[in-house]
Amino acid sequence: METKTINDLNKNYCLELEKIISKIKKRKCKLVLLQFPDGLKPYATTIVDYLEEKTNAEFLIWMGSCFGACDIPVGLKNLRKKIDLLVQFGHNSMMPNF
């Protein structure tokens, strides 16, 4: 699989990264958990690298299941109080990127 840049991803997906960056800065988040569906997991580190450049936050990538907004990561009992924000990504090739 070839490495994708944020610009490549933005051509195919509307990830709303600027909205996420704004929320992280507004809330002064220090630790953010990112949850990706299987189709976007190969690009998780590219997205994290971009978000780290734009914010002062640290990021965790949830590599477990993600079957929609109701699929909240489990097993994070010790980290739950430290996580300031959970961002769940989705993808749908039918969604146009405006």
N, C-alpha and C positions, 0 to 999 in steps of 0.2 A: 504494500500500500504506500502510495506516495505521500510525502509530508504536505499537509495543507496549511496555508497561512490564514490569518483571520480574514483577509480580503477574499480568499477562495471560499471560505465558509459562508461569508456574507452574501456571496453570489447565489448560494443554494438555500440558505436558511436565514430566517429573521430571528437572530439570537437575542436581540434587544440588549446587547452588551452595555451600551451607554446608559440605559435605564438601570441596569444592575450596578454599574459603577457609581451612578448618582445615589442610589439607595445605600450602598456601602459607605460612601463618604458622608451622607446625611446622618446615618446612624452611628458613624465612627466605629464600624465593625473591625474587630481584630482577627476573628476567626470565622471563616465562611465555609460551609459545607455545600459542595456542588454535586447534584445527582443527575446522571445522564442516562438516557435510554441506550440500548445496545448499539444502535446505529451511530450515535455520537460519541461513544466511549473512546474510539480510536483518536479523537480530536481533543480529548479532555485536557491534555497537557498543553496543547496549543492555546486553548481558551484560558487556562490558568496562567500561562506565561503573559498573555495579553492583559488579564485583569491585574496581575501583580505589578506590571509596568504602570498601570493607571491608578492604583490604590496603595495604601499602606497595610492592607490586610494579608493574612496568610490563608491558604486554601487547603481544604481536604477534598479528595475526590472519592465519592461513594461508588464502589465498583460492584455492589450487590444489585439486586433487582430494582427495576423502575418500571412499573406498569401503569403509571399515571399519577395524578396529583394526590391520590389517597394512599399511595405507597410510600409512606414515611420510613426512612431507614431505622432499623431496629438494632439493638446491641450496642448502642452508644451511651449507655448509662453513665459512664465516667466522664464522657465528653459533653454530654447534653447541656450542662450549665455553662460551658465555655464557648459553645457555638453561638455566635451572634445572629447569624442569618443562614437559612437553608434556601438554596436556589435549585429548583427542579427544571431541567431543560426537557423539551420535547421536540419532536420533529415530525413533519408531514410534508411530503413533496408536493402536495396539492395547495399548500399555503403560499401565496405569492409574496415576494419580498418587495414591498413598496418603498 
